[in-house]
Amino acid sequence: EVQLVESGGGLVQPGGSLRLSCAASGFTVSKNYMSWVRQAPGKGLEWVSVIYSDGSSYYADSVKGRFTISRDKSKNTLYLQMNSLRAEDTAVYFCARLYCSSTSCYRYFDFWGQGTLVTVSS
Amino acid sequence: QSALTQPASVSGSPGQSITISCTGTSSDVGGYNYVSWYQQHPGKAPKLMIYDVSNRPSGVSNRFSGSKSGNTASLTISGLQAEDEADYYCTSYTSSSTWVFGGGTKLTVL
């Protein structure tokens, strides 16, 4: 069974850092595309970042240069390192899978975690 | 990376059909058949309802269907049921190798 469990959220001051984790089970993180999507309180979904199976990564303009996506093969875990945090980064952060078969990788989010809340406030 | 445009809200009575539009540009919706739709109930994670414009994942009711014309994609829900009341989001892959979401549509079943 595919499962994604996020952790690492919490309260952090503006300018601070936080690292989110997304532990996966039922599939191999490094063989799929993985993404982070966030949702500010009462607002819509916002795509944040993706890491492809070849290790390349892309970011939304709003987080470029401040956030870094990565993965650990041995732990089958996805990460999001967030630096220089701002109040507008306050949101629930979801990790999501974009499935790759043996022949193709797909451009939709088929499994999501339950999310972890990040609050940036002094 | 401007958000895709969705109506803020739509409503319908049980048994009726509704359609939610999702308008982008030739760099996202119009340029790829990679539009997907998600349903989100309050406090829950989003759930995939439609992928690649018009395909339904296993387990999703055939009352949900998707289409696209030019830069606008659409989600249609037929035979509305109370359990369909939720927020719906479209998303598209873009020419920048990124994704962009719509602002979301709140569906109310009257």
HADDOCK unambig.tbl for C-alpha pairs under 7 A between the chains (distance, minus, plus):
assign (segid A and resid 44 and name CA) (segid B and resid 103 and name CA) 5.55 0.50 0.50
assign (segid A and resid 44 and name CA) (segid B and resid 104 and name CA) 5.86 0.50 0.50
assign (segid A and resid 45 and name CA) (segid B and resid 101 and name CA) 6.49 0.50 0.50
assign (segid A and resid 46 and name CA) (segid B and resid 101 and name CA) 6.14 0.50 0.50
assign (segid A and resid 47 and name CA) (segid B and resid 99 and name CA) 6.21 0.50 0.50
assign (segid A and resid 47 and name CA) (segid B and resid 100 and name CA) 6.19 0.50 0.50
assign (segid A and resid 47 and name CA) (segid B and resid 101 and name CA) 6.75 0.50 0.50
assign (segid A and resid 58 and name CA) (segid B and resid 98 and name CA) 6.52 0.50 0.50
assign (segid A and resid 107 and name CA) (segid B and resid 34 and name CA) 6.08 0.50 0.50
assign (segid A and resid 107 and name CA) (segid B and resid 93 and name CA) 6.57 0.50 0.50
assign (segid A and resid 108 and name CA) (segid B and resid 36 and name CA) 6.24 0.50 0.50
assign (segid A and resid 108 and name CA) (segid B and resid 51 and name CA) 6.33 0.50 0.50
assign (segid A and resid 109 and name CA) (segid B and resid 48 and name CA) 6.92 0.50 0.50
assign (segid A and resid 110 and name CA) (segid B and resid 48 and name CA) 5.94 0.50 0.50
assign (segid A and resid 112 and name CA) (segid B and resid 45 and name CA) 6.43 0.50 0.50
assign (segid A and resid 112 and name CA) (segid B and resid 46 and name CA) 6.94 0.50 0.50
assign (segid A and resid 113 and name CA) (segid B and resid 45 and name CA) 6.71 0.50 0.50
assign (segid A and resid 114 and name CA) (segid B and resid 44 and name CA) 6.81 0.50 0.50
assign (segid A and resid 114 and name CA) (segid B and resid 45 and name CA) 5.36 0.50 0.50
